[in-house]
């Protein structure tokens, strides 16, 4: 039998748990339903334990959950207003799942492959979603995780360059020559390097205060398609993208 530490101890020892606790309480006050993704089932175990201690009901899907049990969990979550949290492993929760009852996605830890996270986010962007969706990625500044996210962003940037018609064409017959329509070698290098700071591409270190958190969680400007009412970067947070319409997910890592 696995014995987990008390919830308060988890909060004391983990900055992500502290932020997650604040996020969930603020989201629940506003009536939001939340998907929480993690790469590790052991992390999902801890989250499940923590939520249970708080008296918060949740359902879960990971690689060990059978298909019929998945469908029951999805149906229950989509129809039961009292069920506010769905825990999912990123890879197991990426295919054949429609969770449009949720309007908030929290990525507790990121995948090395950015497309896995994009696919996970897509669970709430199915046909039938009528609410503005907020995606929150938790990341630790000055860490390996920050460097990993920078590498993932570089990968996405390269794909955008290659896919964009006429933006970049390499002459593979002559490695010393770089042919391009609109972008030179220096511009390409600058794009791939990005403008990442000393924090490893993660928001400024610090604690988001309650006032700023309320602003971040407010989706009025998304629904109205107006300008974001707060800075794109500040202490403890960074707005990666704000996109509306069919191209939403294509810009999540921009």
C-alpha positions in Angstrom: 0.0 0.0 0.0 1.3 3.4 -1.0 1.1 6.1 1.7 1.0 9.6 0.4 2.0 12.7 2.4 -0.7 15.0 3.6 -1.9 17.6 1.1 -0.4 20.5 3.1 3.0 18.9 3.0 2.8 18.5 -0.7 2.0 22.2 -1.0 4.9 23.1 1.2 7.4 21.1 -0.8 6.3 21.9 -4.3 5.9 25.3 -5.9 3.7 23.8 -8.7 1.3 22.4 -6.1 1.0 25.7 -4.4 0.1 27.4 -7.7 -2.2 24.6 -8.8 -4.1 24.9 -5.5 -4.6 28.6 -6.0 -5.6 28.1 -9.6 -8.2 25.5 -8.9 -9.9 27.4 -6.1 -10.1 30.5 -8.3 -11.4 28.6 -11.2 -14.0 26.7 -9.2 -15.3 30.0 -7.8 -16.0 31.1 -11.4 -17.7 27.8 -12.3 -15.0 26.4 -14.6 -14.3 22.7 -15.3 -10.6 21.7 -15.6 -8.5 19.1 -17.4 -5.1 18.4 -15.8 -2.5 16.7 -17.9 0.7 15.0 -16.7 3.3 12.8 -18.3 3.5 10.5 -15.3 0.9 8.3 -13.7 2.6 8.6 -10.4 2.0 12.3 -10.6 -1.6 11.7 -11.4 -1.7 9.5 -8.3 -0.5 12.4 -6.2 -2.9 14.8 -7.8 -5.8 12.3 -7.2 -4.8 12.0 -3.6 -4.5 15.8 -3.1 -7.9 16.4 -4.7 -9.5 13.7 -2.6 -8.2 15.4 0.6 -9.8 18.7 -0.5 -13.1 16.9 -1.1 -12.9 17.5 -4.9 -14.3 14.8 -7.1 -12.3 13.9 -10.1 -12.2 11.2 -12.8 -9.1 9.9 -14.6 -7.8 8.4 -17.8 -4.3 6.9 -18.3 -2.9 4.0 -20.2 -4.3 1.4 -17.8 -8.0 2.5 -18.1 -10.1 0.3 -20.4 -12.1 1.7 -23.3 -15.5 1.3 -21.8 -14.4 2.8 -18.5 -13.0 5.8 -20.4 -16.3 6.4 -22.1 -18.1 6.2 -18.8 -15.7 8.7 -17.3 -16.0 11.1 -20.2 -19.8 10.9 -20.2 -19.9 11.5 -16.4 -17.6 14.5 -16.7 -19.5 16.1 -19.6 -22.9 15.7 -17.9 -22.3 16.1 -14.2 -21.9 19.7 -13.1 -20.4 18.7 -9.7 -17.6 16.8 -11.4 -15.0 19.6 -12.0 -11.6 17.9 -12.6 -10.5 15.4 -15.1 -7.0 13.9 -14.7 -5.3 12.6 -17.8 -1.9 11.3 -18.9 -0.9 13.3 -21.9 -0.4 10.4 -24.3 -3.3 8.3 -23.2 -5.6 11.3 -23.2 -4.8 12.5 -26.7 -7.0 10.4 -29.0 -10.7 9.8 -29.3 -11.6 12.0 -26.4 -14.2 14.8 -26.4 -14.2 16.9 -23.2 -15.9 20.1 -24.3 -17.6 20.4 -20.9 -14.2 21.7 -19.7 -13.0 25.2 -20.6 -9.6 25.1 -18.9 -6.5 23.0 -19.6 -3.7 22.8 -17.1 -0.5 21.1 -18.3 1.2 20.1 -15.1 4.4 19.0 -16.9 5.2 19.2 -20.5 6.0 16.5 -23.1 9.3 16.5 -24.9 7.3 16.4 -28.1 5.3 19.6 -28.3 2.7 18.0 -30.6 1.6 15.7 -27.8 0.7 18.7 -25.7 -1.1 20.3 -28.6 -3.1 17.2 -29.1 -4.0 17.1 -25.4 -5.2 20.7 -25.5 -7.4 19.8 -28.5 -9.6 17.7 -26.2 -11.6 20.8 -25.3 -11.6 22.3 -28.8 -13.9 19.8 -30.3 -17.1 20.6 -32.2 -19.6 21.9 -29.7 -17.3 24.0 -27.6 -19.0 27.3 -27.0 -16.9 28.8 -24.2 -13.5 30.6 -24.4 -10.8 28.1 -23.5 -7.8 28.9 -21.4 -4.6 26.7 -21.5 -2.2 27.1 -18.6 1.2 25.4 -18.7 3.0 25.1 -15.4 6.8 25.4 -15.7 9.7 26.0 -13.4 12.2 28.8 -14.2 15.9 28.1 -14.0 15.4 24.4 -14.6 15.8 21.6 -17.1 12.1 21.9 -17.8 12.7 25.5 -19.0 15.4 24.4 -21.4 13.2 21.6 -22.7 10.4 24.1 -23.5 12.9 26.3 -25.4 14.0 23.3 -27.4 10.3 22.4 -28.1 9.6 25.9 -29.2 12.6 25.8 -31.6 11.3 22.7 -33.1 7.9 24.3 -33.7 9.5 27.4 -35.1 11.5 25.3 -37.6 8.3 23.5 -38.7 6.6 26.9 -39.2 9.4 28.0 -41.4 9.5 24.8 -43.5 5.7 24.6 -43.8 5.2 28.3 -44.7 5.1 28.3 -48.5 8.0 30.3 -50.0 9.5 31.4 -46.7 12.4 29.0 -46.7 14.0 26.7 -49.3 17.3 24.9 -48.6 19.6 23.7 -51.3 20.6 20.3 -50.1 22.9 19.7 -53.1 25.3 22.4 -51.8 25.6 22.5 -48.0 27.4 25.9 -48.2 24.6 27.5 -50.0 21.3 28.6 -48.5 18.6 29.7 -50.9 15.5 31.5 -49.6 12.6 33.4 -50.9 12.0 35.8 -48.0 14.3 34.7 -45.3 18.1 34.6 -45.1 20.4 32.4 -43.0 20.8 35.1 -40.3 17.1 35.6 -40.1 16.5 31.8 -39.8 19.1 31.5 -37.0 17.5 34.4 -35.2 14.1 32.8 -35.4 15.3 29.5 -34.1 17.3 31.0 -31.3 14.3 33.2 -30.3 14.5 35.8 -27.6 14.7 33.5 -24.6 16.0 35.1 -21.4 18.1 33.8 -18.6 15.1 31.9 -17.2 15.3 29.4 -20.0 12.2 30.6 -21.8 10.0 30.5 -18.7 8.2 33.5 -17.2 10.0 35.7 -14.7 10.6 34.0 -11.4 8.2 35.0 -8.6 4.7 34.5 -7.3 1.7 35.7 -9.3 -0.4 37.8 -6.9 -4.1 37.2 -6.5 -5.1 40.4 -8.5 -3.1 39.4 -11.5 -4.3 35.8 -11.3 -7.9 37.0 -11.5 -7.0 39.0 -14.6 -5.3 36.0 -16.2 -8.3 33.7 -15.5 -10.8 36.2 -16.8 -11.7 35.3 -20.4 -13.9 38.4 -21.3 -11.4 39.8 -23.8 -11.1 36.4 -25.5 -14.9 36.1 -25.8 -15.1 39.7 -27.1 -12.0 39.3 -29.3 -10.5 42.4 -27.8 -7.0 43.3 -26.7 -5.6 41.5 -23.7 -6.0 43.9 -20.7 -2.7 43.0 -19.0 1.0 42.7 -20.1 2.0 39.7 -22.0 4.7 38.9 -19.5 5.1 39.6 -15.8 6.3 38.1 -12.5 5.3 34.5 -12.5 3.5 34.3 -15.9 3.9 34.7 -19.6 1.2 34.8 -22.2 2.3 32.5 -25.0 -0.6 33.1 -27.4 -4.1 34.4 -27.7 -5.8 33.2 -30.8 -9.4 32.8 -31.8 -11.1 30.8 -34.6 -10.0 27.6 -36.3 -6.3 28.4 -36.0 -6.3 28.4 -32.2 -4.1 25.4 -31.6 -1.7 26.2 -34.4 -0.5 29.2 -32.3 -0.4 27.8 -28.8 3.4 27.4 -28.9 4.0 30.6 -30.9 
